[in-house]
Amino acid sequence: MKRVQTKICGISTPETLAAALAHGASHIGFVHFAKSPRHIDTGLARALGGRCPAHVRRVLLLVNPHPADAARLADEAGADILQLHGDEAPAQLSAIKALTGLELWKAVPVRTSADLNATAQWRGVADRLLYDAKPPAGSDLPGGNGLRFDWMLLQGHRHALPWALSGGLDPANVAEAIGTTGATLVDVSSGVESSPGIKDVDKIAAFLKAASS
Ligand SMILES: O=C(O)c1ccccc1NCC(=O)[C@H](O)[C@H](O)COP(=O)(O)O
């Protein structure tokens, strides 16, 4: 069976980055969104990303960026992949792709099967869909809320694109999430934290072990 890939999102310190790398994360996420407790500037993202071996992909997370800003921020951060986690339109991703040529992930907020069935619009525009739980009404954060959606919605779903699973994953539930959904890439933030924005090296290690077992 193919090894499940793992993204630890919201890394902001050398220590937590080292834990993610030591325990086999395939992707490291850097959040650049001022309202987030995980926000870092692009200089720190570049410095942390510079510690990643070439096979580990550096993902810069942005929310509703102007395409020109996305291109500048990706360049400043040295990103390999851009994750668009707002309510971007397909044309916005096409413009970002034209400017950067980077791999683009589009976050898809999921509550019902209708949310999954609306994803065909991303074909030819995004490279991967990242399914996440729909945030609570009025939330400041479109992601990183530690909420999960009904994983059963993914059973039998015909995915429009390669995809990843996120939303409320943690060391205790990630193996079940992979078993239920067939995910080959999982993404976590809150579930490996001791408090919002503070990553925990033991939880990172436990998550990566559980995702690979
Ligand atoms: O993490 C944030 O603070 C954040 C802020 C704004 C947009 C997205 C954000 N996180 C997105 C992620 O990639 C998370 O890993 C994903 O939403 C899952 O988060 P969690 O449920 O906390 O594991």
The ligand as an SDF file (V2000), in Angstrom:
LIG
                    3D

 23 23  0  0  0  0  0  0  0  0999 V2000
   -4.4300   27.4370   10.5440 O   0  0  0  0  0  0  0  0  0  0  0  0
   -4.8860   28.5740   10.4480 C   0  0  0  0  0  0  0  0  0  0  0  0
   -4.7910   29.4180   11.3550 O   0  0  0  0  0  0  0  0  0  0  0  0
   -5.5890   28.9730    9.2040 C   0  0  0  0  0  0  0  0  0  0  0  0
   -5.9830   30.2870    9.0430 C   0  0  0  0  0  0  0  0  0  0  0  0
   -6.6470   30.6750    7.8970 C   0  0  0  0  0  0  0  0  0  0  0  0
   -6.9140   29.7680    6.9140 C   0  0  0  0  0  0  0  0  0  0  0  0
   -6.5410   28.4390    7.0650 C   0  0  0  0  0  0  0  0  0  0  0  0
   -5.8620   28.0370    8.2000 C   0  0  0  0  0  0  0  0  0  0  0  0
   -5.4720   26.7120    8.3540 N   0  0  0  0  0  0  0  0  0  0  0  0
   -5.6740   25.7890    7.3020 C   0  0  0  0  0  0  0  0  0  0  0  0
   -5.0290   24.4770    7.3510 C   0  0  0  0  0  0  0  0  0  0  0  0
   -4.3500   24.0610    6.4400 O   0  0  0  0  0  0  0  0  0  0  0  0
   -5.3660   23.5570    8.4500 C   0  0  0  0  0  0  0  0  0  0  0  0
   -4.3950   22.5720    8.5060 O   0  0  0  0  0  0  0  0  0  0  0  0
   -6.7130   22.9190    8.1850 C   0  0  0  0  0  0  0  0  0  0  0  0
   -7.7010   23.9220    8.1400 O   0  0  0  0  0  0  0  0  0  0  0  0
   -7.0470   21.9560    9.3020 C   0  0  0  0  0  0  0  0  0  0  0  0
   -6.9870   22.6300   10.5280 O   0  0  0  0  0  0  0  0  0  0  0  0
   -7.2980   21.8560   11.8780 P   0  0  0  0  0  0  0  0  0  0  0  0
   -8.7320   21.4430   11.8230 O   0  0  0  0  0  0  0  0  0  0  0  0
   -7.0230   22.8420   12.9310 O   0  0  0  0  0  0  0  0  0  0  0  0
   -6.3680   20.6790   11.9100 O   0  0  0  0  0  0  0  0  0  0  0  0
  1  2  2  0
  2  3  1  0
  2  4  1  0
  4  5  1  0
  4  9  2  0
  5  6  2  0
  6  7  1  0
  7  8  2  0
  8  9  1  0
  9 10  1  0
 10 11  1  0
 11 12  1  0
 12 13  2  0
 12 14  1  0
 14 15  1  0
 14 16  1  0
 16 17  1  0
 16 18  1  0
 18 19  1  0
 19 20  1  0
 20 21  2  0
 20 22  1  0
 20 23  1  0
M  END
$$$$
